[in-house]
Amino acid sequence: MTAIQAPPKGSRRRGALVATCAGVAVLLAGIFWLLRPSAPAGDQTFTAATARHAVRLTMSPARAARPSTWVIEVTGVKGGPAEVDGVRVEPVMTQMGHAIPPLTASPAGAGRFRLPGVVLPMAGPWQLAVTIDAQGTEDPVVLPVLVTG
């Protein structure tokens, strides 16, 4: 019968050192993962156009369940200034059946409108139904947006 030999003492120490280093690496990776931001906090911009207007909506930040400031810029389709009396936005998440009552943006300069403190309750694809009130007529456009968690 053959006896099983124990590894030399140096091998056990190396094995223990490797196991300790691997454990520390896993621990540090876990701490890094917990402390990282869950998604980029930057602005996101979405654009669309109608026959009369071009719309550019910037969300800062485009994150669910957190207040966001939206800036809406409306120009003529060729980029020139547009006579705009007001802008309303109605966020709808068709896949989940969520809708938020229409929000009326405040004027913030020529062709610019602002909506502070908007909270979309869930991450995922939303449709922003934007209505541009211009010279007594309404010009609707839909902006598809993706909101992160």
Backbone as JSON, one array per atom type, in Angstrom:
{
  "sequence": "MTAIQAPPKGSRRRGALVATCAGVAVLLAGIFWLLRPSAPAGDQTFTAATARHAVRLTMSPARAARPSTWVIEVTGVKGGPAEVDGVRVEPVMTQMGHAIPPLTASPAGAGRFRLPGVVLPMAGPWQLAVTIDAQGTEDPVVLPVLVTG",
  "N": [[0.82, -1.17, 0.0], [0.41, 2.24, -0.73], [1.48, 5.13, 0.86], [-0.09, 8.25, 1.43], [1.4, 11.25, 0.75], [2.0, 14.25, 2.51], [1.87, 17.61, 1.27], [4.8, 19.64, 0.82], [5.8, 21.99, 3.43], [6.11, 24.67, 2.49], [4.48, 24.77, 0.25], [1.92, 24.63, 1.34], [1.83, 27.06, 2.65], [2.02, 28.82, 0.47], [-0.35, 28.2, -0.83], [-2.22, 29.03, 1.12], [-1.63, 31.75, 1.12], [-2.32, 32.47, -1.52], [-5.08, 31.91, -1.43], [-5.87, 33.77, 0.51], [-5.2, 36.21, -0.77], [-6.92, 36.04, -2.98], [-9.39, 36.14, -1.65], [-9.27, 38.73, -0.53], [-9.21, 40.22, -2.9], [-11.76, 39.63, -3.96], [-13.33, 40.77, -1.93], [-12.58, 43.5, -2.13], [-13.47, 44.01, -4.75], [-16.22, 43.7, -4.36], [-16.76, 45.82, -2.57], [-16.07, 47.99, -4.23], [-18.05, 47.64, -6.2], [-20.4, 48.11, -4.73], [-20.1, 50.8, -4.07], [-20.02, 52.17, -6.45], [-21.56, 54.41, -8.84], [-24.89, 53.72, -9.9], [-25.66, 54.17, -12.5], [-24.72, 56.26, -15.27], [-24.79, 59.68, -14.43], [-25.26, 61.71, -16.14], [-26.59, 64.16, -18.5], [-29.26, 63.5, -20.82], [-30.27, 63.75, -24.16], [-33.03, 64.15, -26.32], [-34.55, 64.11, -29.52], [-36.99, 65.27, -31.9], [-39.26, 65.91, -34.63], [-41.82, 67.88, -36.18], [-43.95, 68.78, -38.94], [-43.75, 71.5, -38.77], [-42.13, 72.23, -36.57], [-39.05, 71.71, -34.72], [-38.01, 69.74, -32.03], [-36.16, 69.61, -29.08], [-35.36, 67.87, -26.29], [-33.92, 67.9, -23.17], [-32.98, 65.9, -20.52], [-32.07, 66.08, -17.16], [-30.99, 64.53, -14.48], [-31.54, 61.63, -16.64], [-33.08, 59.66, -15.06], [-34.91, 57.19, -13.28], [-37.4, 57.55, -10.7], [-36.27, 59.74, -9.44], [-35.93, 63.25, -8.95], [-35.88, 65.24, -11.86], [-34.69, 67.68, -14.12], [-36.12, 69.09, -16.93], [-35.35, 70.48, -20.03], [-36.7, 72.1, -22.72], [-36.33, 72.78, -26.06], [-37.53, 74.58, -28.74], [-37.62, 74.97, -32.17], [-37.93, 76.31, -35.53], [-38.37, 74.03, -38.29], [-36.18, 74.34, -39.94], [-34.29, 75.27, -38.26], [-34.42, 77.93, -37.47], [-35.76, 80.61, -35.39], [-38.81, 80.0, -33.57], [-42.2, 80.94, -33.2], [-43.54, 80.38, -30.29], [-46.07, 79.73, -28.0], [-46.48, 78.12, -25.79], [-45.66, 74.99, -24.08], [-46.55, 71.64, -23.53], [-46.1, 68.55, -21.81], [-46.71, 65.13, -21.83], [-45.95, 62.37, -20.13], [-45.82, 58.92, -20.9], [-45.85, 55.5, -20.2], [-46.27, 53.02, -22.06], [-45.99, 50.2, -22.08], [-46.28, 49.39, -19.43], [-48.55, 50.62, -18.61], [-48.47, 53.08, -17.34], [-49.06, 56.53, -16.76], [-48.57, 60.01, -16.68], [-50.14, 62.97, -15.62], [-50.57, 65.72, -17.95], [-47.84, 68.0, -18.12], [-47.14, 71.38, -17.74], [-44.8, 73.37, -19.22], [-42.55, 75.94, -18.14], [-41.82, 79.15, -19.52], [-38.48, 79.86, -20.61], [-36.87, 81.66, -21.93], [-36.25, 82.62, -25.38], [-37.94, 80.39, -27.3], [-37.33, 78.39, -25.5], [-38.13, 76.18, -22.87], [-38.95, 75.07, -19.54], [-39.04, 72.35, -17.23], [-38.93, 71.7, -14.03], [-38.05, 69.25, -11.5], [-39.32, 66.85, -12.35], [-40.56, 63.6, -11.95], [-40.21, 60.4, -13.01], [-41.71, 57.37, -12.4], [-40.66, 54.81, -12.94], [-38.04, 52.84, -14.38], [-37.21, 52.4, -17.83], [-38.67, 52.17, -21.18], [-40.2, 55.14, -22.22], [-42.75, 57.27, -23.57], [-42.85, 60.54, -24.57], [-45.3, 62.69, -24.97], [-45.35, 65.54, -26.58], [-46.78, 68.68, -26.77], [-46.93, 71.44, -28.73], [-47.85, 74.7, -28.42], [-48.61, 77.02, -30.68], [-49.18, 80.05, -32.08], [-52.01, 79.9, -31.84], [-52.55, 77.29, -32.64], [-52.2, 73.73, -32.14], [-49.38, 71.66, -32.1], [-48.5, 68.5, -32.18], [-46.02, 66.1, -31.04], [-44.16, 63.08, -30.6], [-41.76, 61.91, -28.37], [-39.67, 59.24, -28.07], [-38.16, 57.89, -25.24], [-35.56, 56.52, -23.14], [-35.37, 55.63, -19.9], [-33.17, 55.28, -17.23], [-32.49, 53.25, -14.29]],
  "CA": [[0.0, 0.0, 0.0], [1.2, 3.47, -0.83], [1.06, 6.17, 1.8], [-0.28, 9.58, 0.84], [2.35, 12.18, 1.35], [1.56, 15.64, 2.69], [2.7, 18.54, 0.5], [5.81, 20.34, 1.63], [5.27, 23.14, 4.2], [6.1, 25.87, 1.67], [3.32, 24.7, -0.64], [0.72, 24.99, 2.12], [1.87, 28.51, 2.89], [1.69, 29.48, -0.8], [-1.8, 28.0, -1.04], [-2.93, 29.91, 2.05], [-1.42, 33.13, 0.65], [-3.13, 32.64, -2.72], [-6.47, 31.96, -1.0], [-6.07, 35.05, 1.2], [-5.19, 37.27, -1.8], [-8.17, 35.92, -3.75], [-10.47, 36.64, -0.78], [-9.15, 40.19, -0.45], [-9.61, 40.75, -4.21], [-13.22, 39.54, -4.04], [-13.86, 41.76, -0.99], [-12.39, 44.84, -2.72], [-14.38, 44.13, -5.89], [-17.56, 43.9, -3.8], [-16.84, 47.2, -2.05], [-16.1, 48.87, -5.4], [-19.36, 47.49, -6.85], [-21.41, 48.76, -3.9], [-19.89, 52.26, -4.01], [-20.08, 52.78, -7.77], [-22.88, 54.9, -9.22], [-25.61, 52.65, -10.61], [-25.74, 54.52, -13.92], [-24.18, 57.6, -15.46], [-25.71, 60.72, -13.97], [-25.23, 62.8, -17.1], [-27.79, 64.56, -19.23], [-29.59, 62.81, -22.06], [-31.04, 64.62, -25.05], [-33.88, 63.45, -27.28], [-35.04, 65.05, -30.52], [-38.05, 64.86, -32.83], [-39.72, 67.05, -35.43], [-43.1, 67.85, -36.87], [-43.83, 69.51, -40.21], [-43.51, 72.92, -38.48], [-41.2, 72.49, -35.46], [-38.07, 70.74, -34.24], [-38.03, 69.74, -30.56], [-35.0, 69.01, -28.42], [-35.65, 67.78, -24.86], [-32.78, 67.43, -22.39], [-33.29, 65.47, -19.15], [-30.89, 66.15, -16.31], [-30.56, 63.36, -15.24], [-32.61, 60.76, -17.17], [-33.1, 58.57, -14.09], [-36.23, 56.91, -12.7], [-37.66, 57.75, -9.27], [-35.48, 60.87, -8.92], [-36.3, 64.5, -9.63], [-35.11, 65.57, -13.05], [-35.05, 68.94, -14.78], [-36.21, 68.95, -18.38], [-35.29, 71.71, -20.81], [-37.26, 71.85, -24.04], [-36.02, 73.82, -27.02], [-38.36, 74.46, -29.93], [-37.22, 75.84, -33.28], [-38.55, 75.95, -36.8], [-37.71, 72.82, -38.81], [-34.91, 74.71, -40.56], [-33.39, 75.75, -37.22], [-34.65, 79.32, -37.09], [-36.64, 80.79, -34.24], [-40.23, 79.67, -33.73], [-43.13, 81.65, -32.32], [-44.17, 79.35, -29.47], [-46.75, 80.3, -26.85], [-46.38, 77.23, -24.65], [-45.32, 73.59, -24.32], [-47.02, 70.67, -22.54], [-45.5, 67.23, -21.98], [-47.43, 64.07, -21.14], [-45.16, 61.14, -20.14], [-46.61, 57.68, -20.91], [-45.11, 54.24, -20.32], [-47.34, 52.18, -22.6], [-45.81, 48.79, -21.73], [-46.69, 49.14, -18.06], [-49.81, 51.31, -18.35], [-48.27, 54.28, -16.52], [-49.19, 57.84, -17.41], [-48.5, 61.16, -15.77], [-50.93, 64.05, -16.2], [-49.75, 66.67, -18.71], [-47.04, 68.98, -17.39], [-46.97, 72.61, -18.5], [-43.44, 73.9, -19.06], [-42.42, 77.39, -17.94], [-40.91, 79.79, -20.48], [-37.13, 80.09, -20.1], [-36.14, 82.34, -23.0], [-36.8, 82.46, -26.73], [-38.03, 79.01, -27.75], [-36.88, 77.45, -24.46], [-39.1, 75.94, -21.8], [-38.31, 74.31, -18.47], [-39.87, 71.57, -16.3], [-38.08, 71.2, -12.94], [-38.6, 68.31, -10.53], [-40.15, 65.79, -12.93], [-40.19, 62.27, -11.47], [-40.79, 59.25, -13.69], [-41.64, 56.38, -11.33], [-40.1, 53.51, -13.3], [-37.06, 52.8, -15.47], [-37.65, 51.7, -19.03], [-39.03, 53.04, -22.31], [-41.32, 56.08, -22.06], [-43.06, 58.14, -24.7], [-43.2, 61.88, -24.1], [-46.18, 63.36, -25.93], [-45.09, 66.97, -26.45], [-47.71, 69.52, -27.53], [-46.43, 72.8, -28.9], [-48.9, 75.68, -28.69], [-47.98, 78.06, -31.49], [-50.06, 80.93, -32.85], [-53.39, 79.43, -31.81], [-52.71, 75.89, -33.06], [-51.4, 72.76, -31.4], [-48.51, 70.85, -32.95], [-48.05, 67.4, -31.32], [-44.91, 65.24, -31.44], [-43.86, 62.09, -29.56], [-40.35, 61.61, -28.19], [-39.39, 58.01, -27.34], [-37.0, 58.03, -24.36], [-35.23, 55.4, -22.29], [-35.0, 56.13, -18.57], [-32.44, 54.27, -16.46], [-32.85, 53.14, -12.88]],
  "C": [[0.88, 1.25, 0.0], [0.62, 4.5, 0.13], [0.92, 7.5, 1.06], [0.65, 10.54, 1.56], [1.76, 13.57, 1.43], [2.45, 16.53, 1.84], [3.73, 19.21, 1.41], [5.21, 21.58, 2.29], [5.18, 24.41, 3.36], [4.9, 25.92, 0.74], [2.04, 25.09, 0.09], [0.67, 26.49, 2.37], [1.5, 29.28, 1.61], [0.2, 29.37, -1.08], [-2.62, 28.91, -0.16], [-2.8, 31.37, 1.6], [-2.27, 33.42, -0.58], [-4.61, 32.76, -2.34], [-6.78, 33.29, -0.31], [-6.12, 36.2, 0.19], [-6.47, 37.23, -2.63], [-9.35, 36.45, -2.94], [-10.46, 38.15, -0.67], [-9.58, 40.82, -1.77], [-11.12, 40.72, -4.37], [-13.86, 40.58, -3.13], [-13.74, 43.17, -1.57], [-13.31, 45.04, -3.92], [-15.81, 44.37, -5.41], [-17.75, 45.31, -3.27], [-16.91, 48.19, -3.2], [-17.48, 48.83, -6.06], [-20.45, 48.21, -6.06], [-21.3, 50.28, -3.93], [-19.98, 52.94, -5.37], [-21.46, 53.37, -8.02], [-23.58, 53.84, -10.06], [-25.77, 52.94, -12.09], [-25.14, 55.91, -14.08], [-25.23, 58.65, -15.09], [-25.79, 61.88, -14.95], [-26.57, 63.09, -17.74], [-28.01, 63.63, -20.42], [-30.5, 63.73, -22.86], [-31.77, 63.78, -26.09], [-34.45, 64.47, -28.25], [-36.14, 64.42, -31.38], [-38.48, 66.11, -33.58], [-41.11, 66.79, -35.97], [-42.89, 68.55, -38.21], [-43.44, 70.97, -39.97], [-42.4, 73.19, -37.48], [-40.21, 71.34, -35.25], [-38.04, 70.87, -32.72], [-36.79, 69.01, -30.05], [-35.27, 69.05, -26.92], [-34.44, 67.19, -24.16], [-33.23, 67.13, -20.98], [-31.99, 65.49, -18.34], [-31.25, 65.77, -14.88], [-31.77, 62.57, -15.73], [-32.66, 59.5, -16.3], [-34.51, 58.42, -13.52], [-36.23, 57.19, -11.21], [-36.8, 58.84, -8.64], [-35.91, 62.14, -9.64], [-35.33, 64.83, -10.76], [-35.6, 66.91, -13.59], [-35.02, 68.72, -16.28], [-36.17, 70.33, -19.01], [-35.72, 71.36, -22.22], [-36.96, 73.05, -24.93], [-36.83, 73.56, -28.28], [-37.88, 75.47, -30.96], [-38.08, 75.5, -34.48], [-37.8, 74.74, -37.35], [-36.38, 73.12, -39.48], [-33.93, 75.31, -39.55], [-33.58, 77.18, -36.79], [-35.59, 79.42, -35.9], [-38.09, 80.46, -34.57], [-41.04, 80.48, -32.74], [-43.92, 80.61, -31.54], [-44.77, 80.01, -28.23], [-46.62, 79.42, -25.6], [-46.06, 75.81, -25.07], [-45.87, 72.76, -23.17], [-46.38, 69.33, -22.86], [-46.33, 66.24, -21.17], [-46.62, 62.77, -21.24], [-46.07, 59.91, -20.03], [-45.66, 56.5, -21.06], [-46.13, 53.19, -20.75], [-47.21, 50.72, -22.19], [-46.33, 48.45, -20.34], [-48.0, 49.83, -17.7], [-49.68, 52.52, -17.44], [-48.47, 55.53, -17.36], [-49.15, 58.9, -16.33], [-49.33, 62.26, -16.41], [-50.04, 65.05, -16.95], [-49.1, 67.71, -17.81], [-46.86, 70.2, -18.27], [-45.61, 73.21, -18.19], [-43.49, 75.43, -18.91], [-41.48, 77.97, -18.98], [-39.56, 80.08, -19.83], [-36.27, 80.77, -21.15], [-36.77, 82.02, -24.34], [-36.76, 80.99, -27.15], [-37.59, 77.97, -26.73], [-37.93, 77.39, -23.35], [-38.47, 74.98, -20.79], [-39.35, 73.61, -17.61], [-38.96, 71.05, -15.19], [-38.81, 70.16, -12.1], [-39.5, 67.22, -11.08], [-39.64, 64.44, -12.42], [-40.94, 61.22, -12.28], [-40.62, 58.06, -12.75], [-40.91, 55.08, -11.66], [-39.1, 53.64, -14.45], [-37.65, 52.03, -16.64], [-38.03, 52.68, -20.13], [-40.29, 53.86, -22.01], [-41.55, 56.78, -23.39], [-43.49, 59.48, -24.12], [-44.02, 62.54, -25.22], [-46.05, 64.87, -25.69], [-46.08, 67.71, -27.34], [-47.17, 70.93, -27.54], [-47.61, 73.68, -29.25], [-48.25, 76.85, -29.42], [-49.04, 78.77, -32.32], [-51.48, 80.36, -32.97], [-53.61, 78.01, -32.3], [-51.82, 75.0, -32.2], [-50.64, 71.89, -32.39], [-47.95, 69.72, -32.07], [-46.87, 66.63, -31.93], [-44.63, 64.28, -30.28], [-42.36, 61.82, -29.56], [-40.22, 60.27, -27.46], [-38.12, 58.2, -26.51], [-36.8, 56.75, -23.57], [-34.7, 55.95, -20.99], [-34.33, 55.0, -17.81], [-32.85, 54.3, -15.0], [-31.87, 53.77, -11.96]]
}
